[in-house]
């Protein structure tokens, strides 16, 4: 069993970039108002973490705080994200999707899912089940618990990725 771990890790490292590049290319080809991959992922993060801070977004995207701020500036200018400063904490910036941001993200998700479903069209039910199970396992392994996220934030500080 131990010998399979490095092989599994190598396969994940080889496969995921190809899958993500393919999805990104397909989405850029089909959408008229282009989003860069980092912008798309920022919207996905805000979908899951409404009211997120710039720091949380920075950690998820693994880019600098200034790059995160610039990315958000572009999304705010396109009316896809709101940036608000709460009255009870003037040092914090709260980010949320606008209705337009939610609509665009839902449209992009539908496009990506249709594209992937088409790519899976030649797989039999057994293979489809295997892919689903593999994704469920990876989701379990890589989805951090709130405690793990907090510890990760503490251990890496503001500059960590």
ZANUKOL-486064 format. One record per residue (C-alpha): x, y, z; residue in one letter. Coordinates in nm, 2 decimals. Last residue first. Layout:
REM residues N
(atom (X; Y; Z); a),
...
***
This chain:
REM residues 161
(atom (0.06; 3.10; 0.10); x),
(atom (0.23; 3.29; 0.38); x),
(atom (0.28; 3.66; 0.40); x),
(atom (0.01; 3.74; 0.65); x),
(atom (0.09; 3.46; 0.89); x),
(atom (0.18; 3.11; 0.78); x),
(atom (0.13; 2.93; 1.11); x),
(atom (-0.17; 3.14; 1.23); x),
(atom (-0.35; 3.11; 0.90); x),
(atom (-0.29; 2.74; 0.88); x),
(atom (-0.41; 2.69; 1.23); x),
(atom (-0.74; 2.88; 1.15); x),
(atom (-0.78; 2.68; 0.83); x),
(atom (-0.72; 2.35; 1.02); x),
(atom (-0.98; 2.45; 1.28); x),
(atom (-1.24; 2.54; 1.02); x),
(atom (-1.18; 2.19; 0.86); x),
(atom (-0.98; 2.19; 0.54); x),
(atom (-1.11; 2.03; 0.23); x),
(atom (-0.81; 1.84; 0.08); x),
(atom (-0.86; 1.48; 0.20); x),
(atom (-1.24; 1.47; 0.20); x),
(atom (-1.25; 1.64; -0.15); x),
(atom (-0.99; 1.40; -0.27); x),
(atom (-1.20; 1.10; -0.16); x),
(atom (-1.52; 1.25; -0.31); x),
(atom (-1.33; 1.31; -0.64); x),
(atom (-1.20; 0.95; -0.65); x),
(atom (-1.56; 0.82; -0.58); x),
(atom (-1.70; 1.03; -0.87); x),
(atom (-1.43; 0.91; -1.11); x),
(atom (-1.49; 0.55; -1.01); x),
(atom (-1.86; 0.59; -1.05); x),
(atom (-1.80; 0.73; -1.40); x),
(atom (-1.58; 0.43; -1.47); x),
(atom (-1.85; 0.19; -1.36); x),
(atom (-2.12; 0.37; -1.55); x),
(atom (-1.93; 0.36; -1.88); x),
(atom (-1.71; 0.64; -2.00); x),
(atom (-1.77; 0.77; -2.35); x),
(atom (-1.97; 1.08; -2.25); x),
(atom (-1.72; 1.19; -1.98); x),
(atom (-1.58; 1.48; -2.20); x),
(atom (-1.94; 1.58; -2.27); x),
(atom (-2.02; 1.59; -1.90); x),
(atom (-1.71; 1.80; -1.86); x),
(atom (-1.83; 2.06; -2.11); x),
(atom (-2.18; 2.07; -1.97); x),
(atom (-2.03; 2.11; -1.62); x),
(atom (-1.80; 2.39; -1.73); x),
(atom (-2.08; 2.58; -1.90); x),
(atom (-2.31; 2.54; -1.60); x),
(atom (-2.04; 2.66; -1.37); x),
(atom (-1.97; 2.96; -1.60); x),
(atom (-2.34; 3.05; -1.60); x),
(atom (-2.36; 3.02; -1.22); x),
(atom (-2.04; 3.24; -1.19); x),
(atom (-2.19; 3.50; -1.41); x),
(atom (-2.52; 3.51; -1.23); x),
(atom (-2.35; 3.53; -0.89); x),
(atom (-2.12; 3.81; -1.00); x),
(atom (-2.42; 4.00; -1.15); x),
(atom (-2.61; 3.96; -0.82); x),
(atom (-2.30; 4.09; -0.64); x),
(atom (-2.05; 3.86; -0.48); x),
(atom (-1.92; 3.96; -0.14); x),
(atom (-1.60; 4.10; 0.00); x),
(atom (-1.56; 4.25; 0.35); x),
(atom (-1.27; 4.48; 0.41); x),
(atom (-1.14; 4.50; 0.77); x),
(atom (-0.97; 4.79; 0.94); x),
(atom (-1.29; 4.98; 1.00); x),
(atom (-1.42; 4.71; 1.23); x),
(atom (-1.77; 4.77; 1.38); x),
(atom (-1.88; 4.99; 1.09); x),
(atom (-1.80; 4.72; 0.84); x),
(atom (-1.59; 4.83; 0.53); x),
(atom (-1.74; 4.71; 0.21); x),
(atom (-1.61; 4.57; -0.12); x),
(atom (-1.87; 4.44; -0.36); x),
(atom (-1.79; 4.19; -0.63); x),
(atom (-1.91; 4.13; -0.99); x),
(atom (-1.97; 4.50; -1.07); x),
(atom (-1.70; 4.50; -1.34); x),
(atom (-1.51; 4.77; -1.15); x),
(atom (-1.55; 4.55; -0.83); x),
(atom (-1.40; 4.25; -1.01); x),
(atom (-1.10; 4.46; -1.14); x),
(atom (-1.04; 4.61; -0.79); x),
(atom (-1.06; 4.25; -0.65); x),
(atom (-0.77; 4.15; -0.87); x),
(atom (-0.57; 4.45; -0.76); x),
(atom (-0.64; 4.38; -0.39); x),
(atom (-0.53; 4.02; -0.44); x),
(atom (-0.21; 4.13; -0.61); x),
(atom (-0.14; 4.36; -0.32); x),
(atom (-0.21; 4.09; -0.07); x),
(atom (0.03; 3.86; -0.25); x),
(atom (-0.09; 3.54; -0.43); x),
(atom (-0.17; 3.20; -0.30); x),
(atom (-0.53; 3.21; -0.42); x),
(atom (-0.68; 3.06; -0.10); x),
(atom (-0.45; 3.26; 0.12); x),
(atom (-0.51; 3.59; -0.06); x),
(atom (-0.89; 3.53; -0.04); x),
(atom (-0.86; 3.49; 0.33); x),
(atom (-0.65; 3.81; 0.36); x),
(atom (-0.88; 4.01; 0.14); x),
(atom (-1.16; 3.93; 0.38); x),
(atom (-1.45; 3.70; 0.32); x),
(atom (-1.81; 3.82; 0.36); x),
(atom (-1.95; 3.53; 0.16); x),
(atom (-1.72; 3.23; 0.18); x),
(atom (-1.83; 2.96; -0.06); x),
(atom (-1.94; 3.20; -0.34); x),
(atom (-1.65; 3.43; -0.24); x),
(atom (-1.41; 3.14; -0.31); x),
(atom (-1.57; 3.07; -0.65); x),
(atom (-1.55; 3.44; -0.74); x),
(atom (-1.18; 3.44; -0.65); x),
(atom (-1.14; 3.12; -0.86); x),
(atom (-1.28; 3.29; -1.16); x),
(atom (-1.07; 3.60; -1.11); x),
(atom (-0.76; 3.38; -1.08); x),
(atom (-0.85; 3.20; -1.40); x),
(atom (-0.88; 3.53; -1.59); x),
(atom (-1.24; 3.63; -1.67); x),
(atom (-1.32; 3.70; -2.03); x),
(atom (-1.64; 3.88; -2.13); x),
(atom (-1.75; 3.67; -2.42); x),
(atom (-1.74; 3.33; -2.27); x),
(atom (-1.70; 3.01; -2.48); x),
(atom (-1.33; 3.01; -2.56); x),
(atom (-1.23; 3.13; -2.22); x),
(atom (-1.44; 2.85; -2.06); x),
(atom (-1.29; 2.58; -2.28); x),
(atom (-0.94; 2.70; -2.21); x),
(atom (-1.00; 2.71; -1.84); x),
(atom (-1.15; 2.36; -1.84); x),
(atom (-0.85; 2.22; -2.04); x),
(atom (-0.60; 2.40; -1.82); x),
(atom (-0.77; 2.27; -1.50); x),
(atom (-0.78; 1.91; -1.63); x),
(atom (-0.41; 1.93; -1.74); x),
(atom (-0.31; 2.08; -1.41); x),
(atom (-0.50; 1.81; -1.22); x),
(atom (-0.35; 1.51; -1.40); x),
(atom (0.02; 1.53; -1.35); x),
(atom (0.02; 1.62; -0.98); x),
(atom (-0.26; 1.38; -0.91); x),
(atom (-0.07; 1.10; -1.09); x),
(atom (0.25; 1.18; -0.90); x),
(atom (0.07; 1.17; -0.57); x),
(atom (-0.09; 0.83; -0.66); x),
(atom (0.25; 0.69; -0.76); x),
(atom (0.41; 0.82; -0.43); x),
(atom (0.12; 0.66; -0.23); x),
(atom (0.12; 0.33; -0.42); x),
(atom (0.44; 0.20; -0.26); x),
(atom (0.28; 0.24; 0.09); x),
(atom (0.00; 0.00; 0.00); x),
***
